[in-house]
Amino acid sequence: MKKSAQVIAIVLALAFFALPAFANNITIADGNYRTNETGIGQGAEDQETEPGMVNSQEWDLEGFFLDGNDLSMVGGFDFVNGVSTSPDYTSGDIFIAVENRPIFGDIDGTNGFDIVDNSYGFNYVFDLNFDSMEYSVLSLDGDSKVKTAYYAANEGSSPWQYVSGGSEIGRGIFSSSVIENTDFAGEIHYSLMGFDLSFLDAGTEFYSHFTMGCGNDNLMGQGTTAPVPEPATMVLLGSGLVGLAFYRRKMKK
């Protein structure tokens, strides 16, 4: 009987630490429609790029996912290396809004990377460093500057990168991987994982945004950060950890 209880405790403990990296698809349509971008979930972005842009897997952004407070992305676009034939169009930064769904503003109608005094309604940004695979979290303010995507035809894909302003409120590391099996169409998919949203209050609704330098595709998400754990959940987790520790001690003996 005791052995069965130990096994149950171990299983419960491992379940807490073995949740899938892409547990909850929070992708939403960005409002720039091309083909099938009509709803929430994978149908909103799968095999869809922005109007007038190249419609190919290597430029396709496909999904935001949320696991507790861990935000991640999936796309046919190689987030780390980009597309070899277009080295200037690298990954941008991840922008977060917590007040209202952002409405992208107009840009000047010419192609080019424009630096503007406009955070487009976003309150925070994950400023990504792909050399070190580290990020800084910054709280944006009225003096913050961002860089817009290259193609003026796609104003809905701005902003692209954080430039300056605001204040740093956190740091972290992220990772990338190639994914072979997904529910998305297309043969090759890449991921970026490990963006911790715990700088937001528990239960905060937010919007996320990402694009690459050309603005070929615009990825939007809408989710809610993890709620404060209920006492019963904490007791269950604690029991599992105690059981796991006890089992390991028994095995050593």
Secondary structure, 3 states (H helix, E strand, C coil): CHHHHHHHHHHHHHHHHCCCCCCCECEECCCCCCCCCCCCCHHHCCCCCCCCCCCCHHHCEEEEEEECCEEEEEECCCCCCCCCCCCCCCECCEEEECCCCCCCCCCCCCCCCCEECCCCCCCEEEEEECCCCEEEEEECCCCCEEECCCCHHHHHHCCCEEEECCEEEEEEECEEEEECCCCCCCCCEEEEEEEECCCCCCCCEEEEEEEECCCCCEEEEEEECCCCCCHHHHHHHHHHHHHHHHHHHHHHC
